[in-house]
């Protein structure tokens, strides 16, 4: 066993101990939650309930409605306000590399136990107990290991939540973070009752017409820079108005840009009028191992993975493009 693997095992042991010793938990994840965040949240909630623990899930009200792809997930029990017994609960952050990605003050009061379960390589280890496995394809993969260590049966419901996390964070098992461990877990989840075709259709084949219109406008505006190394597009407030689409329909648009021949970094810059936020959200994807887009995102207070990251900014679109050009070329 490598030194890194021994560290992860030790961290896993400590989290298992904290869960066994605790009674009340509050689970949360990062803002703008994706499939891995939501799947890990739901699965951990079910695992704790199976152990007889008092578990609640928290997401800020501003996160709703969720992207249409994830609305089939059973999140009716999610809290939007702190519970009265908040001070008695262990806070569990899932898939959150930085405490600033969940900017809710009551979650991080001094003296509270905070479990930080994540796989991002730039995790700041902000918990009182940290379980950070950067070799895991997803946080769902870590939660799967936790369930095994805790002796909790993987029910069809838990399996479905974990599979959503697994399939979305590996790009349908196409990203470089996919390995034999990932496929072994996927096989175990299918054996536990996952309906692969149903999940695939719900995630990738339930697009409303408005989303296709928004994709078309985004693709029309693609700009290539630096001999095609950087591909960027912009989704404006006007684009939402013209197409009738909402911000929740932007999921997956960036994947079209990353398929362009010769493109090393893809970027989607979008306005956020429905969120009541000034500024823009920037999503980044890298197709080249030399370029770490999480390092670029951190320059603007964001973060993520080497190949997938994002940040919020008050920069104009043109300023974002110049910022990206400078940082992409600097890494080549």
One Martini backbone bead per residue (centre of mass of N, CA, C, O) as a GRO file, in nm:
protein
  332
    1UNK     BB    1   0.096   0.037   0.023
    2UNK     BB    2   0.073   0.348  -0.009
    3UNK     BB    3   0.095   0.639   0.153
    4UNK     BB    4  -0.167   0.760   0.041
    5UNK     BB    5  -0.346   0.513   0.108
    6UNK     BB    6  -0.295   0.521   0.415
    7UNK     BB    7  -0.418   0.797   0.464
    8UNK     BB    8  -0.703   0.732   0.362
    9UNK     BB    9  -0.756   0.502   0.560
   10UNK     BB   10  -0.728   0.674   0.815
   11UNK     BB   11  -0.954   0.875   0.741
   12UNK     BB   12  -1.178   0.667   0.719
   13UNK     BB   13  -1.166   0.570   1.011
   14UNK     BB   14  -1.242   0.847   1.139
   15UNK     BB   15  -1.518   0.880   1.002
   16UNK     BB   16  -1.645   0.623   1.106
   17UNK     BB   17  -1.620   0.701   1.404
   18UNK     BB   18  -1.789   0.963   1.391
   19UNK     BB   19  -2.048   0.825   1.298
   20UNK     BB   20  -2.081   0.621   1.530
   21UNK     BB   21  -2.075   0.850   1.762
   22UNK     BB   22  -2.300   0.987   1.631
   23UNK     BB   23  -2.646   1.127   1.595
   24UNK     BB   24  -2.627   1.415   1.452
   25UNK     BB   25  -2.687   1.541   1.112
   26UNK     BB   26  -2.548   1.762   0.856
   27UNK     BB   27  -2.593   1.785   0.509
   28UNK     BB   28  -2.370   1.901   0.244
   29UNK     BB   29  -2.276   2.128  -0.028
   30UNK     BB   30  -2.217   2.286  -0.300
   31UNK     BB   31  -2.264   2.516  -0.501
   32UNK     BB   32  -2.403   2.426  -0.774
   33UNK     BB   33  -2.501   2.135  -0.790
   34UNK     BB   34  -2.418   1.824  -0.890
   35UNK     BB   35  -2.435   1.489  -0.929
   36UNK     BB   36  -2.227   1.421  -0.707
   37UNK     BB   37  -2.339   1.596  -0.483
   38UNK     BB   38  -2.633   1.479  -0.479
   39UNK     BB   39  -2.568   1.177  -0.463
   40UNK     BB   40  -2.399   1.191  -0.200
   41UNK     BB   41  -2.614   1.315  -0.024
   42UNK     BB   42  -2.834   1.096  -0.048
   43UNK     BB   43  -2.664   0.848   0.029
   44UNK     BB   44  -2.571   0.942   0.310
   45UNK     BB   45  -2.850   0.978   0.428
   46UNK     BB   46  -2.932   0.676   0.399
   47UNK     BB   47  -2.701   0.558   0.564
   48UNK     BB   48  -2.766   0.700   0.833
   49UNK     BB   49  -3.053   0.593   0.858
   50UNK     BB   50  -2.967   0.289   0.865
   51UNK     BB   51  -2.809   0.358   1.152
   52UNK     BB   52  -3.015   0.554   1.320
   53UNK     BB   53  -2.981   0.839   1.232
   54UNK     BB   54  -2.992   1.193   1.246
   55UNK     BB   55  -3.078   1.322   0.925
   56UNK     BB   56  -2.994   1.614   0.727
   57UNK     BB   57  -3.055   1.826   0.449
   58UNK     BB   58  -2.864   2.099   0.289
   59UNK     BB   59  -2.997   2.376   0.087
   60UNK     BB   60  -3.011   2.650  -0.062
   61UNK     BB   61  -3.273   2.812  -0.208
   62UNK     BB   62  -3.101   2.924  -0.459
   63UNK     BB   63  -3.071   2.624  -0.594
   64UNK     BB   64  -3.364   2.675  -0.677
   65UNK     BB   65  -3.394   2.526  -0.931
   66UNK     BB   66  -3.275   2.263  -1.060
   67UNK     BB   67  -3.146   2.103  -1.284
   68UNK     BB   68  -3.332   1.906  -1.487
   69UNK     BB   69  -3.156   1.642  -1.460
   70UNK     BB   70  -3.215   1.635  -1.117
   71UNK     BB   71  -3.538   1.624  -1.054
   72UNK     BB   72  -3.567   1.304  -0.995
   73UNK     BB   73  -3.453   1.350  -0.729
   74UNK     BB   74  -3.507   1.286  -0.378
   75UNK     BB   75  -3.539   1.628  -0.235
   76UNK     BB   76  -3.784   1.696  -0.033
   77UNK     BB   77  -3.607   1.697   0.256
   78UNK     BB   78  -3.479   1.960   0.218
   79UNK     BB   79  -3.315   2.214   0.373
   80UNK     BB   80  -3.311   2.596   0.400
   81UNK     BB   81  -3.285   2.594   0.712
   82UNK     BB   82  -3.193   2.601   1.021
   83UNK     BB   83  -3.203   2.408   1.274
   84UNK     BB   84  -3.264   2.422   1.611
   85UNK     BB   85  -3.021   2.182   1.653
   86UNK     BB   86  -2.747   2.267   1.520
   87UNK     BB   87  -2.537   2.249   1.765
   88UNK     BB   88  -2.580   1.912   1.768
   89UNK     BB   89  -2.444   1.891   1.485
   90UNK     BB   90  -2.287   1.726   1.238
   91UNK     BB   91  -2.097   1.840   0.975
   92UNK     BB   92  -2.132   1.743   0.622
   93UNK     BB   93  -1.911   1.762   0.361
   94UNK     BB   94  -1.976   1.720   0.005
   95UNK     BB   95  -1.785   1.791  -0.260
   96UNK     BB   96  -1.603   2.022  -0.099
   97UNK     BB   97  -1.305   2.202  -0.145
   98UNK     BB   98  -1.442   2.475  -0.024
   99UNK     BB   99  -1.597   2.670   0.207
  100UNK     BB  100  -1.674   2.903  -0.005
  101UNK     BB  101  -1.886   2.708  -0.165
  102UNK     BB  102  -2.053   2.745   0.131
  103UNK     BB  103  -2.186   3.057   0.217
  104UNK     BB  104  -2.277   2.957   0.538
  105UNK     BB  105  -2.229   3.046   0.855
  106UNK     BB  106  -2.384   2.824   1.037
  107UNK     BB  107  -2.190   2.576   0.940
  108UNK     BB  108  -1.905   2.726   1.087
  109UNK     BB  109  -1.885   2.714   1.382
  110UNK     BB  110  -1.724   2.722   1.651
  111UNK     BB  111  -1.674   2.379   1.766
  112UNK     BB  112  -1.760   2.225   1.534
  113UNK     BB  113  -1.816   1.945   1.365
  114UNK     BB  114  -1.627   1.865   1.058
  115UNK     BB  115  -1.690   1.685   0.768
  116UNK     BB  116  -1.460   1.609   0.494
  117UNK     BB  117  -1.582   1.485   0.179
  118UNK     BB  118  -1.345   1.418  -0.090
  119UNK     BB  119  -1.164   1.457  -0.438
  120UNK     BB  120  -1.018   1.715  -0.452
  121UNK     BB  121  -0.693   1.833  -0.502
  122UNK     BB  122  -0.776   2.141  -0.371
  123UNK     BB  123  -0.833   2.078  -0.095
  124UNK     BB  124  -0.833   2.259   0.228
  125UNK     BB  125  -0.896   2.104   0.486
  126UNK     BB  126  -1.151   2.232   0.683
  127UNK     BB  127  -1.186   2.013   0.874
  128UNK     BB  128  -1.174   1.826   1.164
  129UNK     BB  129  -1.241   1.603   0.946
  130UNK     BB  130  -1.063   1.427   0.680
  131UNK     BB  131  -1.171   1.296   0.344
  132UNK     BB  132  -0.920   1.274   0.089
  133UNK     BB  133  -0.959   1.128  -0.245
  134UNK     BB  134  -0.786   1.182  -0.542
  135UNK     BB  135  -0.832   0.885  -0.677
  136UNK     BB  136  -1.114   0.941  -0.698
  137UNK     BB  137  -1.367   0.999  -0.929
  138UNK     BB  138  -1.555   1.050  -0.673
  139UNK     BB  139  -1.750   1.094  -0.401
  140UNK     BB  140  -1.922   0.843  -0.443
  141UNK     BB  141  -1.685   0.644  -0.407
  142UNK     BB  142  -1.642   0.710  -0.106
  143UNK     BB  143  -1.928   0.645  -0.004
  144UNK     BB  144  -1.917   0.351  -0.083
  145UNK     BB  145  -1.687   0.281   0.115
  146UNK     BB  146  -1.835   0.369   0.371
  147UNK     BB  147  -2.065   0.167   0.358
  148UNK     BB  148  -1.885  -0.081   0.386
  149UNK     BB  149  -1.755  -0.005   0.665
  150UNK     BB  150  -2.058   0.026   0.803
  151UNK     BB  151  -2.252  -0.210   0.694
  152UNK     BB  152  -2.420  -0.105   0.448
  153UNK     BB  153  -2.664  -0.155   0.241
  154UNK     BB  154  -2.712  -0.148  -0.107
  155UNK     BB  155  -2.961  -0.001  -0.224
  156UNK     BB  156  -3.132   0.112  -0.488
  157UNK     BB  157  -3.128   0.408  -0.388
  158UNK     BB  158  -2.826   0.433  -0.330
  159UNK     BB  159  -2.727   0.337  -0.606
  160UNK     BB  160  -2.854   0.562  -0.775
  161UNK     BB  161  -2.712   0.802  -0.646
  162UNK     BB  162  -2.420   0.700  -0.702
  163UNK     BB  163  -2.446   0.673  -1.011
  164UNK     BB  164  -2.488   0.967  -1.072
  165UNK     BB  165  -2.212   1.055  -0.964
  166UNK     BB  166  -2.037   0.873  -1.143
  167UNK     BB  167  -2.139   0.942  -1.438
  168UNK     BB  168  -2.094   1.256  -1.422
  169UNK     BB  169  -1.783   1.272  -1.317
  170UNK     BB  170  -1.690   1.077  -1.579
  171UNK     BB  171  -1.837   1.126  -1.843
  172UNK     BB  172  -1.951   0.842  -1.897
  173UNK     BB  173  -1.660   0.700  -1.863
  174UNK     BB  174  -1.437   0.913  -2.026
  175UNK     BB  175  -1.258   1.008  -1.823
  176UNK     BB  176  -0.947   0.990  -1.658
  177UNK     BB  177  -1.090   0.906  -1.372
  178UNK     BB  178  -1.126   0.635  -1.506
  179UNK     BB  179  -1.130   0.303  -1.368
  180UNK     BB  180  -1.145  -0.002  -1.232
  181UNK     BB  181  -1.281   0.094  -0.973
  182UNK     BB  182  -1.521   0.228  -1.111
  183UNK     BB  183  -1.633  -0.031  -1.255
  184UNK     BB  184  -1.676  -0.199  -1.004
  185UNK     BB  185  -1.883  -0.013  -0.880
  186UNK     BB  186  -2.087  -0.014  -1.109
  187UNK     BB  187  -2.145  -0.316  -1.092
  188UNK     BB  188  -2.250  -0.314  -0.799
  189UNK     BB  189  -2.489  -0.119  -0.856
  190UNK     BB  190  -2.634  -0.293  -1.059
  191UNK     BB  191  -2.668  -0.535  -0.863
  192UNK     BB  192  -2.842  -0.339  -0.659
  193UNK     BB  193  -3.058  -0.190  -0.895
  194UNK     BB  194  -2.974  -0.035  -1.133
  195UNK     BB  195  -3.112   0.169  -1.397
  196UNK     BB  196  -2.936   0.264  -1.654
  197UNK     BB  197  -3.134   0.364  -1.872
  198UNK     BB  198  -3.299   0.554  -1.693
  199UNK     BB  199  -3.070   0.741  -1.606
  200UNK     BB  200  -2.972   0.826  -1.884
  201UNK     BB  201  -3.237   0.953  -1.979
  202UNK     BB  202  -3.268   1.160  -1.746
  203UNK     BB  203  -2.987   1.304  -1.797
  204UNK     BB  204  -2.972   1.299  -2.152
  205UNK     BB  205  -3.309   1.256  -2.262
  206UNK     BB  206  -3.475   1.545  -2.127
  207UNK     BB  207  -3.484   1.780  -2.330
  208UNK     BB  208  -3.593   2.072  -2.383
  209UNK     BB  209  -3.633   2.284  -2.642
  210UNK     BB  210  -3.497   2.530  -2.504
  211UNK     BB  211  -3.218   2.400  -2.483
  212UNK     BB  212  -3.157   2.368  -2.785
  213UNK     BB  213  -3.172   2.670  -2.844
  214UNK     BB  214  -2.940   2.748  -2.654
  215UNK     BB  215  -2.722   2.579  -2.785
  216UNK     BB  216  -2.735   2.714  -3.062
  217UNK     BB  217  -2.645   2.995  -2.964
  218UNK     BB  218  -2.377   2.907  -2.839
  219UNK     BB  219  -2.251   2.785  -3.102
  220UNK     BB  220  -2.264   3.048  -3.277
  221UNK     BB  221  -2.050   3.199  -3.051
  222UNK     BB  222  -1.794   3.072  -3.109
  223UNK     BB  223  -1.453   3.111  -3.000
  224UNK     BB  224  -1.123   3.120  -3.132
  225UNK     BB  225  -0.800   3.080  -2.975
  226UNK     BB  226  -0.486   3.020  -3.024
  227UNK     BB  227  -0.528   2.811  -3.260
  228UNK     BB  228  -0.777   2.667  -3.085
  229UNK     BB  229  -0.708   2.615  -2.780
  230UNK     BB  230  -0.949   2.823  -2.735
  231UNK     BB  231  -1.295   2.779  -2.637
  232UNK     BB  232  -1.567   3.022  -2.655
  233UNK     BB  233  -1.871   3.119  -2.482
  234UNK     BB  234  -2.194   3.309  -2.464
  235UNK     BB  235  -2.452   3.357  -2.212
  236UNK     BB  236  -2.716   3.560  -2.214
  237UNK     BB  237  -2.992   3.713  -2.110
  238UNK     BB  238  -3.108   3.724  -2.400
  239UNK     BB  239  -3.101   3.420  -2.458
  240UNK     BB  240  -3.315   3.343  -2.253
  241UNK     BB  241  -3.544   3.517  -2.370
  242UNK     BB  242  -3.555   3.404  -2.666
  243UNK     BB  243  -3.579   3.083  -2.577
  244UNK     BB  244  -3.704   3.032  -2.274
  245UNK     BB  245  -3.472   2.980  -2.097
  246UNK     BB  246  -3.289   2.865  -1.830
  247UNK     BB  247  -3.018   2.827  -1.627
  248UNK     BB  248  -3.078   2.510  -1.587
  249UNK     BB  249  -3.001   2.459  -1.920
  250UNK     BB  250  -2.661   2.457  -1.926
  251UNK     BB  251  -2.607   2.176  -1.904
  252UNK     BB  252  -2.345   2.051  -2.128
  253UNK     BB  253  -2.248   2.269  -2.333
  254UNK     BB  254  -1.934   2.238  -2.298
  255UNK     BB  255  -1.904   1.957  -2.442
  256UNK     BB  256  -1.905   2.070  -2.733
  257UNK     BB  257  -1.635   2.232  -2.719
  258UNK     BB  258  -1.436   1.987  -2.640
  259UNK     BB  259  -1.470   1.850  -2.945
  260UNK     BB  260  -1.285   2.034  -3.077
  261UNK     BB  261  -1.043   2.042  -3.288
  262UNK     BB  262  -0.760   2.148  -3.090
  263UNK     BB  263  -0.887   2.176  -2.819
  264UNK     BB  264  -0.784   2.240  -2.473
  265UNK     BB  265  -0.997   2.474  -2.395
  266UNK     BB  266  -1.313   2.519  -2.240
  267UNK     BB  267  -1.566   2.793  -2.242
  268UNK     BB  268  -1.837   2.916  -2.028
  269UNK     BB  269  -2.024   3.215  -2.036
  270UNK     BB  270  -2.268   3.329  -1.785
  271UNK     BB  271  -2.545   3.452  -1.695
  272UNK     BB  272  -2.743   3.531  -1.362
  273UNK     BB  273  -3.049   3.647  -1.325
  274UNK     BB  274  -3.208   3.433  -1.142
  275UNK     BB  275  -2.997   3.449  -0.890
  276UNK     BB  276  -2.935   3.755  -0.822
  277UNK     BB  277  -2.657   3.800  -0.980
  278UNK     BB  278  -2.384   3.936  -1.039
  279UNK     BB  279  -2.240   3.854  -1.310
  280UNK     BB  280  -2.050   3.546  -1.373
  281UNK     BB  281  -2.025   3.223  -1.510
  282UNK     BB  282  -1.742   2.992  -1.524
  283UNK     BB  283  -1.665   2.725  -1.741
  284UNK     BB  284  -1.421   2.449  -1.739
  285UNK     BB  285  -1.220   2.260  -1.986
  286UNK     BB  286  -0.984   1.994  -2.023
  287UNK     BB  287  -0.787   1.803  -2.286
  288UNK     BB  288  -0.506   1.865  -2.136
  289UNK     BB  289  -0.258   1.768  -1.910
  290UNK     BB  290  -0.108   2.057  -1.896
  291UNK     BB  291  -0.395   2.171  -1.805
  292UNK     BB  292  -0.507   2.352  -1.512
  293UNK     BB  293  -0.821   2.480  -1.443
  294UNK     BB  294  -0.814   2.513  -1.134
  295UNK     BB  295  -0.588   2.727  -1.131
  296UNK     BB  296  -0.746   2.935  -1.285
  297UNK     BB  297  -0.995   2.953  -1.095
  298UNK     BB  298  -0.839   3.043  -0.835
  299UNK     BB  299  -0.777   3.336  -0.940
  300UNK     BB  300  -1.119   3.379  -0.895
  301UNK     BB  301  -1.219   3.187  -0.641
  302UNK     BB  302  -1.221   2.904  -0.737
  303UNK     BB  303  -1.257   2.558  -0.873
  304UNK     BB  304  -1.158   2.196  -0.881
  305UNK     BB  305  -1.034   2.037  -1.144
  306UNK     BB  306  -0.806   1.985  -1.380
  307UNK     BB  307  -1.053   1.934  -1.610
  308UNK     BB  308  -1.271   2.076  -1.398
  309UNK     BB  309  -1.406   2.411  -1.370
  310UNK     BB  310  -1.482   2.721  -1.171
  311UNK     BB  311  -1.631   3.065  -1.172
  312UNK     BB  312  -1.688   3.379  -1.039
  313UNK     BB  313  -1.768   3.710  -1.196
  314UNK     BB  314  -1.731   4.073  -1.288
  315UNK     BB  315  -1.640   4.034  -1.552
  316UNK     BB  316  -1.629   4.064  -1.862
  317UNK     BB  317  -1.619   3.883  -2.135
  318UNK     BB  318  -1.356   4.002  -2.254
  319UNK     BB  319  -1.197   3.974  -1.987
  320UNK     BB  320  -1.218   3.670  -1.964
  321UNK     BB  321  -1.075   3.596  -2.225
  322UNK     BB  322  -0.803   3.729  -2.154
  323UNK     BB  323  -0.755   3.566  -1.901
  324UNK     BB  324  -0.756   3.286  -2.036
  325UNK     BB  325  -0.534   3.326  -2.242
  326UNK     BB  326  -0.305   3.385  -2.042
  327UNK     BB  327  -0.333   3.109  -1.873
  328UNK     BB  328  -0.310   2.903  -2.097
  329UNK     BB  329  -0.036   2.988  -2.226
  330UNK     BB  330   0.127   2.961  -1.954
  331UNK     BB  331   0.086   2.626  -1.960
  332UNK     BB  332   0.243   2.564  -2.251
   0.00000   0.00000   0.00000
